[in-house]
Amino acid sequence: MYSHNHNSVFKNLEFITSKFNLYTEIMKTLGISSNCLMKKPLFDALEALSPLTGYVEIMSACGHTLPDFAEAAESFPLRYSVHSPTSDGNIAEPFERLRLASLSVIRESAEAADALGAETLVIHPGFCLEAERFSASEAALHRSITDLGAMQEEFSVRFVMENLGSWDCCHFRFPSLLPHIRECGLGFCLDVGHANLNQALAGFLLEKPEHVHLHDNHGRWDEHAACGSGEIDFSAVMRLDAVGIIECMEFDAVLASLEFLKRF
């Protein structure tokens, strides 16, 4: 969404774009998530982001859902990753039929990502809202990780699992799940904001993520704010040999993040 003062921000757009090649030398790639423009149709979002980056991560939800709006993505000469739906399913659901249905949603996302030529599919590890079922939910998640490892073999897109935030219902808040993720052949998406909420960023940085979500917060709630506006130290993050995706809630915050990250 654009703020009321977007005209003042856009006057710096040419400068930011001209410096972008310098930013992309920091990580393998520095891209932007369509998450910042979810109120816009996917075509309009990509039109706004393409002057800033050659790499966009499509948040598959609402008017950006794939494969429904794949034609819009095909209209741009961009590299892509895809974030699978976050609210349509739960791969840590102990009820087996629901768990398998959740995996089918991911399969649909993988098919769409593969058809688009996307490089990466980001997957959330699920949740459990009932404390007494948490162990069963954790076991279901491990089954899903095994199943996703097998599913990945059917596609050319790389599956990466993202660490979640600080709510007690969330799985994969700390690095302890990574051995099974790696064992099954899946990659790791480090969400630096989520890690900061759990005071786990230092530990996660040691785990060599292939994909990184970049946004900031003050350690209390998941703001998805501009990089540099919170308490996260990005100096170590930007040294990672990984694809970095700016995943802010607001378009203005993306522009501010690009300006901030150039110093690294």
ZAMARGU-4260 file (C-alpha; in steps of 0.2 Angstrom, whole numbers, plus 5000, padded with zeros to 4 digits):
<rodrens>
0) 5000/5000/5000 | 5006/5018/4996 | 5006/5030/5010 | 4999/5048/5009 | 5017/5055/5007
5) 5022/5043/4993 | 5026/5057/4981 | 5040/5063/4992 | 5047/5045/4994 | 5047/5042/4975
10) 5057/5057/4971 | 5072/5047/4978 | 5067/5032/4968 | 5079/5035/4953 | 5094/5037/4966
15) 5089/5021/4975 | 5087/5011/4959 | 5104/5017/4952 | 5113/5011/4968 | 5104/4994/4968
20) 5118/4984/4959 | 5129/4989/4974 | 5116/4981/4986 | 5115/4965/4976 | 5134/4962/4978
25) 5132/4960/4997 | 5121/4944/4996 | 5119/4932/4981 | 5103/4942/4977 | 5093/4956/4986
30) 5075/4955/4982 | 5058/4961/4988 | 5043/4952/4994 | 5026/4957/4986 | 5020/4957/5004
35) 5022/4976/5005 | 5009/4978/4991 | 4995/4965/4995 | 4981/4978/4993 | 4987/4980/4974
40) 4984/4967/4961 | 4999/4957/4957 | 5003/4965/4941 | 5002/4982/4949 | 5013/4976/4963
45) 5026/4969/4951 | 5026/4985/4941 | 5030/4995/4956 | 5044/4983/4962 | 5052/4979/4945
50) 5062/4996/4945 | 5069/4992/4962 | 5075/4974/4959 | 5077/4959/4947 | 5070/4947/4960
55) 5053/4946/4968 | 5046/4934/4981 | 5027/4932/4977 | 5017/4930/4993 | 5004/4918/4987
60) 4988/4925/4995 | 4973/4936/4991 | 4976/4945/4974 | 4994/4938/4973 | 4988/4919/4974
65) 4997/4907/4962 | 4992/4899/4950 | 4977/4911/4949 | 4987/4926/4944 | 5002/4918/4936
70) 4999/4927/4920 | 5004/4943/4929 | 5020/4937/4935 | 5024/4930/4917 | 5023/4948/4911
75) 5039/4953/4919 | 5057/4948/4916 | 5060/4944/4934 | 5068/4930/4945 | 5055/4924/4957
80) 5053/4914/4973 | 5036/4910/4980 | 5030/4910/4998 | 5017/4897/5000 | 5000/4901/5008
85) 5002/4904/5027 | 4984/4903/5032 | 4977/4889/5021 | 4982/4874/5030 | 4994/4868/5044
90) 5007/4855/5040 | 5009/4852/5059 | 4990/4846/5061 | 4989/4829/5070 | 4972/4825/5062
95) 4980/4816/5047 | 4967/4821/5034 | 4969/4839/5037 | 4988/4837/5037 | 4988/4829/5020
100) 4976/4842/5014 | 4988/4855/5019 | 5002/4846/5010 | 4991/4847/4994 | 4990/4866/4996
105) 5009/4866/4996 | 5010/4854/4981 | 4999/4866/4971 | 5011/4881/4976 | 5025/4870/4970
110) 5017/4866/4954 | 5014/4885/4951 | 5031/4890/4956 | 5039/4877/4945 | 5028/4883/4930
115) 5034/4901/4933 | 5052/4895/4934 | 5054/4901/4952 | 5069/4896/4961 | 5063/4894/4979
120) 5047/4889/4988 | 5045/4896/5006 | 5035/4885/5018 | 5029/4888/5035 | 5031/4874/5048
125) 5014/4875/5056 | 5007/4878/5073 | 4997/4870/5087 | 4984/4880/5096 | 4981/4867/5110
130) 4995/4865/5122 | 4990/4847/5126 | 4991/4842/5108 | 5008/4850/5105 | 5018/4834/5106
135) 5006/4826/5093 | 5008/4842/5082 | 5026/4841/5083 | 5026/4823/5077 | 5014/4828/5063
140) 5027/4841/5058 | 5041/4829/5057 | 5030/4818/5046 | 5027/4833/5035 | 5045/4837/5033
145) 5049/4819/5028 | 5034/4820/5015 | 5040/4837/5009 | 5058/4831/5006 | 5050/4817/4995
150) 5039/4830/4986 | 5053/4842/4982 | 5061/4828/4971 | 5046/4830/4959 | 5050/4849/4956
155) 5065/4860/4950 | 5060/4873/4964 | 5070/4872/4980 | 5059/4870/4996 | 5065/4880/5011
160) 5057/4880/5028 | 5055/4897/5038 | 5058/4899/5056 | 5042/4907/5065 | 5039/4920/5078
165) 5037/4920/5097 | 5020/4914/5099 | 5019/4898/5110 | 5009/4890/5097 | 5022/4891/5083
170) 5034/4877/5079 | 5052/4880/5073 | 5056/4895/5084 | 5074/4888/5088 | 5087/4879/5077
175) 5083/4862/5085 | 5072/4857/5070 | 5086/4860/5057 | 5094/4843/5058 | 5078/4834/5052
180) 5075/4848/5039 | 5092/4846/5032 | 5091/4827/5033 | 5076/4827/5022 | 5085/4838/5009
185) 5075/4854/5013 | 5083/4871/5014 | 5082/4884/5027 | 5074/4901/5026 | 5080/4912/5040
190) 5067/4925/5045 | 5078/4938/5055 | 5063/4947/5063 | 5056/4931/5069 | 5073/4925/5076
195) 5075/4942/5085 | 5058/4940/5094 | 5064/4923/5101 | 5082/4930/5105 | 5088/4916/5093
200) 5096/4926/5079 | 5114/4922/5084 | 5111/4904/5084 | 5102/4904/5067 | 5116/4914/5059
205) 5127/4899/5062 | 5116/4887/5052 | 5120/4894/5034 | 5103/4898/5028 | 5100/4898/5009
210) 5086/4911/5010 | 5084/4926/5021 | 5069/4937/5025 | 5074/4954/5030 | 5064/4966/5041
215) 5066/4974/5058 | 5057/4975/5075 | 5060/4980/5093 | 5059/4962/5100 | 5041/4963/5106
220) 5030/4960/5091 | 5032/4955/5073 | 5032/4972/5065 | 5039/4968/5048 | 5046/4986/5049
225) 5060/4994/5039 | 5077/4987/5041 | 5087/4999/5052 | 5071/5005/5061 | 5072/4992/5075
230) 5085/4984/5086 | 5092/4970/5074 | 5110/4971/5070 | 5111/4968/5051 | 5130/4968/5049
235) 5131/4949/5052 | 5115/4945/5042 | 5122/4954/5027 | 5138/4944/5026 | 5128/4928/5023
240) 5130/4919/5007 | 5111/4918/5004 | 5097/4926/4994 | 5090/4941/5004 | 5072/4946/5003
245) 5066/4962/5010 | 5049/4957/5018 | 5041/4973/5025 | 5023/4977/5027 | 5024/4994/5019
250) 5031/4999/5002 | 5039/5015/5010 | 5048/5003/5022 | 5055/4993/5007 | 5062/5010/5000
255) 5069/5014/5018 | 5077/4996/5019 | 5085/4998/5002 | 5093/5014/5008 | 5098/5007/5025
260) 5106/4991/5018 | 5117/5000/5005 | 5129/5004/5019 | 5134/4986/5021
</rodrens>
